[in-house]
């Protein structure tokens, strides 16, 4: 009896050991499926409503929703402050979380150059560079300044104040390089959102401001704002005969990268899923319309190539900012 009981016990234990892993493996595998319809995607927008970063993020979200490209809920949150440091700092704190995501802008590269952020652009998981854009310098439509020659003459008579979104970023770099080449001085005034700086310009608290044409084209068309000069290589049709900085002999060669990133240290499978999904997004007519409406240049690179692009862009911006004494 002892031997029989022992044999029966041994067989029972073996059966348990064989069966148990199979029972436990099934839910573990189910939990690894990405993306899960049960998980909400936390989409950080590092600036306030109405700006270029906000418009791009919500355009992508609308496309994902319209074409059922994402199975779960998406929660976009504007986490403005510190020229993007607050929002991207939030995403950095989600390290390893595949449900943390954000869009980038020029501040994503420049903010770490002048602020003590715990993150660098290359720390995040790169999905794609989707477009680049350039800036237009505008004045109040009621201003006595009619063109860029008038503006330069006025700036030579006394420093003008120029507004932009963020502190030491592309909005700062563009007028700084232009002023250096054109030979005038100005005072830069930073804002957390395009809405705030536009209000300041329309109330004559600013002499001028820079912005992406797509963000302010309606006010340009209405005559509330008057465009003076464009920083890109060629002037978009929507701006008519506005000259480029290059046309004036003051080409600055700076563009703003707009892309998509995930939190640091997410699984490779998550990165690959988003790359495949963004390939579908950029092929939609809605994305083509967004590029046209916002006068962007479609410049698309994916994954680790985007990380390399960010690193190279940061190095270039750093040289510019050091050359004008903006950073040490």
C-alpha positions as CSV (number, residue, x, y, z in Angstrom):
1,X,0.0,0.0,0.0
2,X,2.8,2.4,0.8
3,X,4.4,1.9,-2.6
4,X,1.1,2.3,-4.4
5,X,0.3,5.5,-2.5
6,X,3.7,6.9,-3.2
7,X,3.4,6.1,-6.9
8,X,0.0,7.7,-7.0
9,X,1.3,10.8,-5.2
10,X,4.2,11.1,-7.5
11,X,2.0,10.8,-10.6
12,X,-0.4,13.4,-9.2
13,X,2.4,15.9,-8.6
14,X,3.9,15.4,-12.1
15,X,0.5,16.0,-13.6
16,X,0.1,19.2,-11.6
17,X,3.6,20.4,-12.7
18,X,2.8,19.7,-16.3
19,X,-0.7,21.2,-16.3
20,X,0.1,24.3,-14.1
21,X,2.4,26.1,-16.6
22,X,-0.2,25.7,-19.3
23,X,-3.0,27.2,-17.2
24,X,-0.8,30.2,-16.1
25,X,0.7,30.9,-19.5
26,X,-2.6,31.7,-21.2
27,X,-3.5,35.0,-19.4
28,X,0.1,36.1,-19.4
29,X,0.1,35.9,-23.2
30,X,-3.2,37.7,-23.5
31,X,-1.9,40.5,-21.4
32,X,1.0,41.0,-23.8
33,X,-1.2,41.9,-26.8
34,X,-0.6,45.5,-27.8
35,X,-2.5,47.7,-27.9
36,X,-5.2,46.6,-25.5
37,X,-8.7,48.0,-26.0
38,X,-8.9,48.1,-22.2
39,X,-6.0,50.6,-21.8
40,X,-6.4,54.3,-22.3
41,X,-3.7,56.0,-24.4
42,X,-2.3,59.0,-22.4
43,X,-1.5,61.5,-25.1
44,X,0.6,64.4,-23.8
45,X,0.4,67.7,-25.7
46,X,3.3,69.8,-24.2
47,X,1.8,73.2,-25.1
48,X,-1.6,74.9,-24.8
49,X,-4.6,74.6,-27.1
50,X,-4.5,76.1,-30.5
51,X,-0.7,75.9,-31.2
52,X,1.0,73.9,-33.8
53,X,1.8,71.0,-31.4
54,X,-1.8,70.8,-30.3
55,X,-3.1,70.9,-33.9
56,X,-0.8,68.1,-35.1
57,X,-1.6,65.9,-32.1
58,X,-5.4,66.3,-32.5
59,X,-5.2,65.7,-36.2
60,X,-3.4,62.4,-35.7
61,X,-5.9,61.4,-33.0
62,X,-8.8,62.3,-35.3
63,X,-7.3,60.1,-38.1
64,X,-6.6,57.2,-35.7
65,X,-10.3,57.4,-34.6
66,X,-11.8,57.8,-38.0
67,X,-10.0,54.8,-39.5
68,X,-10.2,52.6,-36.4
69,X,-6.4,52.4,-36.2
70,X,-6.4,52.4,-32.4
71,X,-8.7,50.0,-30.5
72,X,-8.9,51.8,-27.2
73,X,-9.7,55.2,-25.8
74,X,-7.3,58.1,-26.4
75,X,-7.0,60.8,-23.8
76,X,-5.3,64.0,-25.1
77,X,-4.0,66.3,-22.3
78,X,-2.5,69.7,-22.7
79,X,0.3,69.8,-20.2
80,X,1.8,73.2,-20.9
81,X,4.7,75.0,-19.1
82,X,8.4,75.4,-19.2
83,X,8.6,75.5,-23.1
84,X,7.5,71.9,-23.1
85,X,9.5,70.7,-20.1
86,X,6.4,70.0,-18.1
87,X,4.7,67.9,-20.7
88,X,7.7,65.9,-21.9
89,X,8.8,65.6,-18.3
90,X,5.5,63.9,-17.6
91,X,6.1,61.5,-20.5
92,X,9.6,60.8,-19.3
93,X,8.2,59.8,-15.9
94,X,6.1,57.1,-17.8
95,X,9.3,55.2,-18.7
96,X,8.4,51.7,-19.8
97,X,4.7,52.4,-20.2
98,X,3.6,51.6,-23.7
99,X,0.5,53.8,-23.3
100,X,2.4,57.1,-22.9
101,X,2.8,59.1,-26.1
102,X,3.5,62.7,-27.3
103,X,4.1,64.9,-30.3
104,X,7.3,66.9,-30.7
105,X,8.3,70.4,-31.9
106,X,11.3,72.6,-32.0
107,X,11.2,73.0,-28.2
108,X,11.7,69.3,-27.8
109,X,15.2,69.8,-29.0
110,X,16.0,73.3,-27.6
111,X,14.4,73.2,-24.1
112,X,17.0,70.7,-22.7
113,X,19.7,73.0,-24.0
114,X,18.8,75.8,-21.7
115,X,16.9,74.1,-18.9
116,X,18.0,71.5,-16.3
117,X,15.7,68.8,-17.7
118,X,16.2,65.2,-16.6
119,X,15.7,64.1,-20.2
120,X,17.3,64.6,-23.6
121,X,15.5,64.1,-27.0
122,X,17.2,60.8,-27.6
123,X,16.0,59.3,-24.3
124,X,12.5,58.8,-25.7
125,X,11.4,56.0,-28.0
126,X,11.2,57.5,-31.5
127,X,8.3,56.7,-33.8
128,X,8.6,59.1,-36.7
129,X,9.5,62.5,-37.9
130,X,6.4,63.5,-39.8
131,X,7.0,67.0,-41.1
132,X,9.1,70.2,-40.7
133,X,7.8,73.7,-40.7
134,X,9.0,77.2,-40.8
135,X,7.9,80.6,-39.3
136,X,6.4,83.8,-40.6
137,X,7.1,87.2,-38.9
138,X,3.9,89.2,-38.5
139,X,2.7,92.5,-37.1
140,X,-0.7,93.8,-36.1
141,X,-2.8,94.5,-39.2
142,X,-3.3,98.1,-38.0
143,X,0.5,98.6,-37.6
144,X,2.2,101.4,-39.6
145,X,4.8,98.8,-40.6
146,X,3.8,97.7,-44.1
147,X,6.7,95.4,-45.1
148,X,9.9,93.9,-43.9
149,X,12.0,96.9,-44.9
150,X,9.8,99.1,-42.7
151,X,10.3,96.7,-39.9
152,X,14.1,96.6,-40.1
153,X,14.2,100.4,-40.3
154,X,12.0,100.6,-37.2
155,X,14.1,98.0,-35.4
156,X,17.2,100.0,-36.2
157,X,15.7,103.1,-34.7
158,X,15.0,101.2,-31.4
159,X,14.8,97.6,-30.3
160,X,11.5,95.9,-31.2
161,X,9.9,93.2,-29.0
162,X,9.0,90.0,-30.8
163,X,6.9,87.3,-29.3
164,X,7.1,83.5,-29.7
165,X,6.0,80.3,-28.1
166,X,8.6,79.0,-25.6
167,X,11.9,80.5,-24.5
168,X,15.1,79.3,-26.1
169,X,13.6,77.3,-29.0
170,X,13.0,77.7,-32.7
171,X,10.7,80.7,-32.2
172,X,13.7,82.3,-30.5
173,X,16.4,81.0,-32.9
174,X,14.6,82.2,-36.1
175,X,14.3,86.0,-35.2
176,X,17.7,85.9,-33.5
177,X,19.5,84.6,-36.6
178,X,17.5,86.9,-38.8
179,X,18.2,90.0,-36.6
180,X,21.9,89.1,-36.6
181,X,22.1,88.9,-40.3
182,X,19.9,91.9,-41.0
183,X,21.7,94.0,-38.4
184,X,19.1,95.0,-35.9
185,X,18.4,94.2,-32.2
186,X,15.2,93.0,-30.5
187,X,13.8,91.8,-27.3
188,X,12.2,88.4,-27.2
189,X,9.0,87.8,-25.2
190,X,8.1,84.2,-24.6
191,X,4.5,82.7,-24.2
192,X,3.2,79.3,-23.3
193,X,0.6,79.3,-26.2
194,X,0.0,80.9,-29.6
195,X,-3.4,82.2,-28.3
196,X,-1.7,84.2,-25.6
197,X,0.9,85.7,-27.8
198,X,-1.6,86.6,-30.5
199,X,-3.8,88.3,-27.9
200,X,-0.7,90.3,-26.9
201,X,0.1,91.3,-30.5
202,X,-3.5,92.4,-31.3
203,X,-3.6,94.5,-28.1
204,X,-0.3,96.2,-29.1
205,X,1.6,94.7,-26.2
206,X,4.0,93.3,-28.8
207,X,5.5,94.9,-31.9
208,X,5.6,91.6,-33.8
209,X,5.6,87.8,-33.3
210,X,6.6,84.7,-35.1
211,X,4.4,81.7,-35.8
212,X,3.7,78.8,-38.1
213,X,1.5,80.1,-41.0
214,X,-1.0,77.3,-40.5
215,X,-1.8,78.5,-36.9
216,X,-2.5,82.1,-37.9
217,X,-3.5,82.0,-41.6
218,X,-7.1,82.9,-40.8
219,X,-6.0,86.1,-39.1
220,X,-3.6,86.9,-42.0
221,X,-6.4,86.4,-44.5
222,X,-8.8,88.6,-42.5
223,X,-6.2,91.4,-42.2
224,X,-5.9,91.2,-38.5
225,X,-2.2,90.2,-38.9
226,X,0.2,91.4,-41.6
227,X,2.9,88.9,-42.7
228,X,6.4,90.4,-43.4
229,X,8.9,87.7,-44.1
230,X,9.0,83.8,-44.1
231,X,11.9,81.8,-42.8
232,X,11.6,78.8,-45.2
233,X,13.3,78.2,-48.5
234,X,10.2,79.2,-50.5
235,X,7.1,81.1,-49.6
236,X,3.8,79.1,-49.4
237,X,1.1,80.1,-51.9
238,X,-1.1,81.1,-48.9
239,X,1.3,83.9,-48.1
240,X,1.3,85.4,-51.5
241,X,4.3,87.6,-52.4
242,X,5.8,87.7,-48.9
243,X,9.6,87.4,-49.3
244,X,11.7,84.7,-47.7
245,X,14.6,85.6,-45.5
246,X,16.8,84.1,-48.2
247,X,15.3,86.4,-50.8
248,X,16.6,89.3,-48.7
249,X,20.0,87.7,-48.4
250,X,19.5,86.5,-44.8
251,X,18.9,82.8,-45.2
252,X,19.0,81.1,-41.7
253,X,18.6,77.4,-42.6
254,X,16.5,76.5,-39.6
255,X,13.3,74.4,-39.6
256,X,11.1,72.9,-36.9
257,X,10.9,69.1,-36.6
258,X,7.4,67.8,-35.9
259,X,7.2,64.1,-34.9
260,X,5.8,61.4,-32.7
261,X,7.5,59.8,-29.6
262,X,6.7,57.2,-27.0
263,X,7.8,57.1,-23.4
264,X,11.4,55.8,-22.8
265,X,12.2,52.1,-22.6
266,X,8.9,50.7,-24.1
267,X,9.0,47.3,-25.7
268,X,10.3,47.2,-29.3
269,X,7.0,45.6,-30.3
270,X,5.2,48.8,-29.2
271,X,7.6,51.0,-31.3
272,X,7.1,48.8,-34.3
273,X,3.3,48.9,-33.9
274,X,3.3,52.7,-33.9
275,X,5.6,52.9,-36.9
276,X,3.4,50.6,-38.9
277,X,0.3,52.6,-37.8
278,X,1.8,56.0,-38.7
279,X,2.6,54.7,-42.1
280,X,-1.1,54.3,-42.6
281,X,-1.8,57.7,-41.0
282,X,0.5,59.7,-43.4
283,X,-1.2,57.9,-46.4
284,X,-4.7,59.3,-45.6
285,X,-6.2,62.3,-47.4
286,X,-6.8,63.9,-44.0
287,X,-3.1,64.0,-43.3
288,X,-2.3,65.4,-46.8
289,X,-4.9,68.2,-46.1
290,X,-3.3,68.9,-42.7
291,X,0.1,69.3,-44.4
292,X,-1.3,71.6,-47.0
293,X,-3.5,73.7,-44.6
294,X,-0.6,74.2,-42.2
295,X,2.0,74.9,-44.8
296,X,4.2,72.1,-43.7
297,X,6.9,70.2,-45.6
298,X,6.3,66.4,-45.5
299,X,9.5,65.0,-44.2
300,X,9.0,61.4,-43.0
301,X,11.6,59.1,-41.3
302,X,10.9,56.3,-38.9
303,X,12.3,54.7,-35.8
304,X,15.9,54.9,-35.0
305,X,16.6,57.2,-38.0
306,X,14.4,59.7,-36.2
307,X,16.5,59.4,-33.1
308,X,19.6,60.1,-35.1
309,X,17.9,63.1,-36.7
310,X,17.0,64.5,-33.2
311,X,20.5,64.1,-32.0
312,X,22.0,65.8,-35.1
313,X,19.4,68.6,-34.9
314,X,20.1,69.2,-31.2
315,X,23.9,69.5,-31.9
316,X,23.1,72.0,-34.7
317,X,20.8,74.1,-32.5
318,X,23.3,74.0,-29.7
319,X,26.0,75.5,-31.9
320,X,23.6,78.3,-33.0
321,X,22.5,79.1,-29.4
322,X,26.1,79.2,-28.2
323,X,27.1,81.4,-31.1
324,X,24.6,84.1,-30.1
325,X,25.3,83.7,-26.4
326,X,21.9,82.3,-25.5
327,X,23.4,79.3,-23.7
328,X,26.9,78.7,-22.2
